[in-house]
Amino acid sequence: MSNSYKEKAPLLVEKGFDVTPTNGKRPTLRAWNTRPNEAKNFDKFSKANTGVLCGGAQNIIAIDIDVRDPATSAEIERLLIDLLGPAPKRIGATPKFLYVFRAPSALKKRQSNTFFIEGQECAIEILGEGQQFIAYGIHPETGSEYEWPNDELLDFSADQLPLVSEQALTEFLQQGERIMQSRAGALPSRSSEDLPINQPQHSGLPLTKNEIRLEQLIRGEAWHNPLRDLAASYANLGLTQGEMMHLFRPFRQSGYTIEQTDKELANLIDSALQKFAKKAKERDTKRRPIETPREVYLAEPISWLVKDLIPEVGVGIISGASGSFKSYICGYLALCIANGAEFYPGVSSKLGRSLYTAHEGRRGMGRRLVATANYYDLDQTGVGLWEGITLANLSDIEWLETNAERFELVIIDTLSKATPGIDENSNSEMAAAIEIAYNLSTLWQCFVLIVAHTGKDQSRGARGASALKANVDTMLLVKRQGESRFVTVSVEKQKDGDDSLSLEFQLQNTEVTHELTGEIEGELVPVPANQKVPAGERIKAILRDRAPLSQKEIINCVVEYSKENDLSPVTDSAVKMALSRGVENKHIIKDKNGYLLGPIV
């Protein structure tokens, strides 16, 4: 039988184990430790390695002997069998090995001191709730399959694994440390368990930035960047250089001596303390005085990204039923901000960059944005389209902090896709997810708008926990009028403004041409219900039927077209300006014979 995820994972699930697909040793799924149902899509991850989650209903633990010296490894294995008894044994890269047991109650990860034996770092880890181990697949270092030399894991159901007490585990860890210390060529590093640092516990709630950094260090995924960022964080908390050196010494830089590690750590900590001192001085000079309410009210007017609709900074939710055209409204909103254009007659927007993050349907969203930009002759370069941001943890926020420049508006589409494994009816879990969005808002001083679905009663807004409405600054509701293409965007909550604003839009037909294939696709564009049809759109409609035309002919045709369609007149200068913009944006081509439609329409 194959050792693929498709073959092994279903069998493990039948035996009561929780599984997760992995790429090498790294879990593939976001929020994998929340046990999402997606992990049971065995066909989708058919070729992945098979990870088994620790903890769970049976309190599974895995004792990972990360010892590369054969003699030391063998002595620790004899100790394990003497103290804990036999259990399923897995081998990845010999002489390292792993044994699987059960505990009477939930256990968190425990780790021994780290010792240097024959020039190699050696340690013992007891993996508990929030960790996983690879049961089947290919070891990323050896290129060979993981082995179960005696009893295979699948020979047991989860509730039949050997049971060990926490006292026995503590005794094993202590005696195992004595064995490693007796063979070590260097002093042991301090156990990370002794450090006054919050260890990442993988409770299913979003990890803090420092927990993510600490996890990177414990797993050996990175050294310089997480320690640099931890030093900056602890400098803000007031820790001294000596205190930070004490905290960071256990995390040795691979290939460095103790002296080299200390020198590098001292440089990182000194730099963090200097930057903190500089920021503290700047903060003190900028600190606001105590003022009267009147002074504050007059000095600090509300700052709007979109007047009376979207504040400059904060988090909001825009909700609507399926098929209410809410994503069309959000795309149009992003383009208006990217161009500083009116969102609605009398509703101005401040110029800024917009980031639309779509968990699904990215190509369709791209086509929709192009069609809307073409319809209004808007510039698309101020809009970014990215994969969906997760609100289950800080991983995407961390990535954006390092790899992206600031956007003034960030749209997350949709809330349900951004919170995998989170109970939408749990106030505490949804509040934690919204707090992740506030982290992004604080990082970029931007507004984060989350697209959500309404429940059966649309008037109650976004479905799910009451914490949604309580914890955000703005709540918008998109409501479609029956089966028509008229929708209303209304403000349901505005923490610092009026919540009576209501705007009506009509979805109108348009077309967009794929530049590479020439394929013409139909699309819908939201148009304010009382707004004129733009001059540029009238010109395109005329050129679809009659082209090429001179500028004078186009002006005359626009007059006729407006009368025929009962549209308000536009000036000659508006037509000339629309022609100029159309040529610039390649919607319209000008040649010796006159004007005609371009490849981008």
Secondary structure in CASP SS format (residue, H / E / C, confidence):
PFRMAT SS
TARGET T0000
AUTHOR 0000-0000-0000
METHOD secondary structure of the structure
MODEL  1
M C 1.00
S C 1.00
N C 1.00
S C 1.00
Y H 1.00
K H 1.00
E H 1.00
K H 1.00
A H 1.00
P H 1.00
L H 1.00
L H 1.00
V H 1.00
E H 1.00
K C 1.00
G C 1.00
F C 1.00
D C 1.00
V E 1.00
T E 1.00
P E 1.00
T E 1.00
N E 1.00
G C 1.00
K C 1.00
R E 1.00
P E 1.00
T C 1.00
L C 1.00
R C 1.00
A C 1.00
W H 1.00
N H 1.00
T H 1.00
R C 1.00
P C 1.00
N H 1.00
E H 1.00
A H 1.00
K H 1.00
N C 1.00
F C 1.00
D C 1.00
K C 1.00
F C 1.00
S C 1.00
K C 1.00
A C 1.00
N E 1.00
T E 1.00
G E 1.00
V E 1.00
L E 1.00
C C 1.00
G E 1.00
G H 1.00
A H 1.00
Q H 1.00
N C 1.00
I E 1.00
I E 1.00
A E 1.00
I E 1.00
D E 1.00
I E 1.00
D E 1.00
V C 1.00
R C 1.00
D C 1.00
P H 1.00
A H 1.00
T H 1.00
S H 1.00
A H 1.00
E H 1.00
I H 1.00
E H 1.00
R H 1.00
L H 1.00
L H 1.00
I H 1.00
D H 1.00
L H 1.00
L H 1.00
G C 1.00
P C 1.00
A C 1.00
P C 1.00
K E 1.00
R E 1.00
I E 1.00
G C 1.00
A C 1.00
T C 1.00
P C 1.00
K C 1.00
F E 1.00
L E 1.00
Y E 1.00
V E 1.00
F E 1.00
R E 1.00
A C 1.00
P C 1.00
S C 1.00
A C 1.00
L C 1.00
K C 1.00
K C 1.00
R E 1.00
Q E 1.00
S C 1.00
N C 1.00
T E 1.00
F E 1.00
F E 1.00
I E 1.00
E C 1.00
G C 1.00
Q E 1.00
E E 1.00
C E 1.00
A E 1.00
I E 1.00
E E 1.00
I E 1.00
L E 1.00
G C 1.00
E C 1.00
G C 1.00
Q C 1.00
Q E 1.00
F E 1.00
I E 1.00
A E 1.00
Y E 1.00
G C 1.00
I E 1.00
H C 1.00
P C 1.00
E C 1.00
T C 1.00
G C 1.00
S C 1.00
E E 1.00
Y C 1.00
E E 1.00
W C 1.00
P C 1.00
N C 1.00
D C 1.00
E C 1.00
L H 1.00
L H 1.00
D H 1.00
F C 1.00
S C 1.00
A H 1.00
D H 1.00
Q H 1.00
L C 1.00
P C 1.00
L E 1.00
V C 1.00
S C 1.00
E H 1.00
Q H 1.00
A H 1.00
L H 1.00
T H 1.00
E H 1.00
F H 1.00
L H 1.00
Q H 1.00
Q H 1.00
G H 1.00
E H 1.00
R H 1.00
I H 1.00
M H 1.00
Q H 1.00
S H 1.00
R H 1.00
A C 1.00
G C 1.00
A C 1.00
L C 1.00
P C 1.00
S E 1.00
R C 1.00
S C 1.00
S H 1.00
E H 1.00
D H 1.00
L C 1.00
P C 1.00
I C 1.00
N C 1.00
Q C 1.00
P C 1.00
Q C 1.00
H C 1.00
S C 1.00
G C 1.00
L C 1.00
P C 1.00
L C 1.00
T C 1.00
K H 1.00
N H 1.00
E H 1.00
I H 1.00
R H 1.00
L H 1.00
E H 1.00
Q H 1.00
L H 1.00
I H 1.00
R H 1.00
G C 1.00
E C 1.00
A C 1.00
W C 1.00
H H 1.00
N H 1.00
P H 1.00
L H 1.00
R H 1.00
D H 1.00
L H 1.00
A H 1.00
A H 1.00
S H 1.00
Y H 1.00
A H 1.00
N H 1.00
L C 1.00
G C 1.00
L C 1.00
T C 1.00
Q H 1.00
G H 1.00
E H 1.00
M H 1.00
M H 1.00
H H 1.00
L H 1.00
F H 1.00
R C 1.00
P C 1.00
F C 1.00
R C 1.00
Q C 1.00
S C 1.00
G C 1.00
Y C 1.00
T C 1.00
I H 1.00
E H 1.00
Q H 1.00
T H 1.00
D H 1.00
K H 1.00
E H 1.00
L H 1.00
A H 1.00
N H 1.00
L H 1.00
I H 1.00
D H 1.00
S H 1.00
A H 1.00
L H 1.00
Q H 1.00
K H 1.00
F H 1.00
A H 1.00
K H 1.00
K H 1.00
A H 1.00
K H 1.00
E H 1.00
R H 1.00
D H 1.00
T H 1.00
K H 1.00
R C 1.00
R C 1.00
P C 1.00
I C 1.00
E C 1.00
T C 1.00
P H 1.00
R H 1.00
E H 1.00
V H 1.00
Y H 1.00
L H 1.00
A H 1.00
E C 1.00
P C 1.00
I C 1.00
S C 1.00
W E 1.00
L E 1.00
V E 1.00
K C 1.00
D C 1.00
L C 1.00
I E 1.00
P E 1.00
E C 1.00
V C 1.00
G E 1.00
V E 1.00
G E 1.00
I E 1.00
I E 1.00
S E 1.00
G E 1.00
A C 1.00
S C 1.00
G C 1.00
S C 1.00
F C 1.00
K H 1.00
S H 1.00
Y H 1.00
I H 1.00
C H 1.00
G H 1.00
Y H 1.00
L H 1.00
A H 1.00
L H 1.00
C H 1.00
I H 1.00
A H 1.00
N H 1.00
G C 1.00
A C 1.00
E C 1.00
F C 1.00
Y E 1.00
P C 1.00
G C 1.00
V E 1.00
S C 1.00
S E 1.00
K C 1.00
L C 1.00
G C 1.00
R C 1.00
S E 1.00
L E 1.00
Y E 1.00
T E 1.00
A E 1.00
H C 1.00
E C 1.00
G C 1.00
R H 1.00
R H 1.00
G H 1.00
M H 1.00
G H 1.00
R H 1.00
R H 1.00
L H 1.00
V H 1.00
A H 1.00
T H 1.00
A H 1.00
N H 1.00
Y H 1.00
Y H 1.00
D C 1.00
L C 1.00
D C 1.00
Q C 1.00
T C 1.00
G C 1.00
V E 1.00
G E 1.00
L E 1.00
W E 1.00
E E 1.00
G C 1.00
I C 1.00
T C 1.00
L C 1.00
A C 1.00
N C 1.00
L C 1.00
S H 1.00
D H 1.00
I H 1.00
E H 1.00
W H 1.00
L H 1.00
E H 1.00
T H 1.00
N H 1.00
A C 1.00
E C 1.00
R C 1.00
F C 1.00
E C 1.00
L E 1.00
V E 1.00
I E 1.00
I E 1.00
D E 1.00
T C 1.00
L H 1.00
S H 1.00
K H 1.00
A H 1.00
T C 1.00
P C 1.00
G C 1.00
I C 1.00
D C 1.00
E C 1.00
N C 1.00
S C 1.00
N H 1.00
S H 1.00
E H 1.00
M H 1.00
A H 1.00
A H 1.00
A H 1.00
I H 1.00
E H 1.00
I H 1.00
A H 1.00
Y H 1.00
N H 1.00
L H 1.00
S H 1.00
T H 1.00
L H 1.00
W H 1.00
Q C 1.00
C C 1.00
F E 1.00
V E 1.00
L E 1.00
I E 1.00
V E 1.00
A E 1.00
H E 1.00
T E 1.00
G C 1.00
K C 1.00
D C 1.00
Q H 1.00
S H 1.00
R H 1.00
G C 1.00
A E 1.00
R C 1.00
G C 1.00
A C 1.00
S C 1.00
A H 1.00
L H 1.00
K H 1.00
A H 1.00
N H 1.00
V C 1.00
D C 1.00
T E 1.00
M E 1.00
L E 1.00
L E 1.00
V E 1.00
K E 1.00
R E 1.00
Q C 1.00
G C 1.00
E C 1.00
S C 1.00
R C 1.00
F E 1.00
V E 1.00
T E 1.00
V E 1.00
S E 1.00
V E 1.00
E E 1.00
K E 1.00
Q E 1.00
K C 1.00
D C 1.00
G C 1.00
D C 1.00
D C 1.00
S C 1.00
L C 1.00
S E 1.00
L E 1.00
E E 1.00
F E 1.00
Q E 1.00
L E 1.00
Q E 1.00
N E 1.00
T E 1.00
E E 1.00
V E 1.00
T E 1.00
H C 1.00
E C 1.00
L C 1.00
T C 1.00
G C 1.00
E C 1.00
I E 1.00
E E 1.00
G E 1.00
E E 1.00
L E 1.00
V E 1.00
P E 1.00
V E 1.00
P E 1.00
A C 1.00
N C 1.00
Q C 1.00
K C 1.00
V C 1.00
P C 1.00
A H 1.00
G H 1.00
E H 1.00
R H 1.00
I H 1.00
K H 1.00
A H 1.00
I H 1.00
L H 1.00
R H 1.00
D H 1.00
R C 1.00
A C 1.00
P C 1.00
L E 1.00
S C 1.00
Q H 1.00
K H 1.00
E H 1.00
I H 1.00
I H 1.00
N H 1.00
C H 1.00
V H 1.00
V H 1.00
E H 1.00
Y H 1.00
S H 1.00
K H 1.00
E H 1.00
N C 1.00
D C 1.00
L C 1.00
S C 1.00
P C 1.00
V C 1.00
T C 1.00
D H 1.00
S H 1.00
A H 1.00
V H 1.00
K H 1.00
M H 1.00
A H 1.00
L H 1.00
S H 1.00
R H 1.00
G H 1.00
V H 1.00
E H 1.00
N C 1.00
K C 1.00
H C 1.00
I E 1.00
I E 1.00
K E 1.00
D E 1.00
K C 1.00
N C 1.00
G E 1.00
Y E 1.00
L E 1.00
L E 1.00
G C 1.00
P C 1.00
I C 1.00
V C 1.00
END
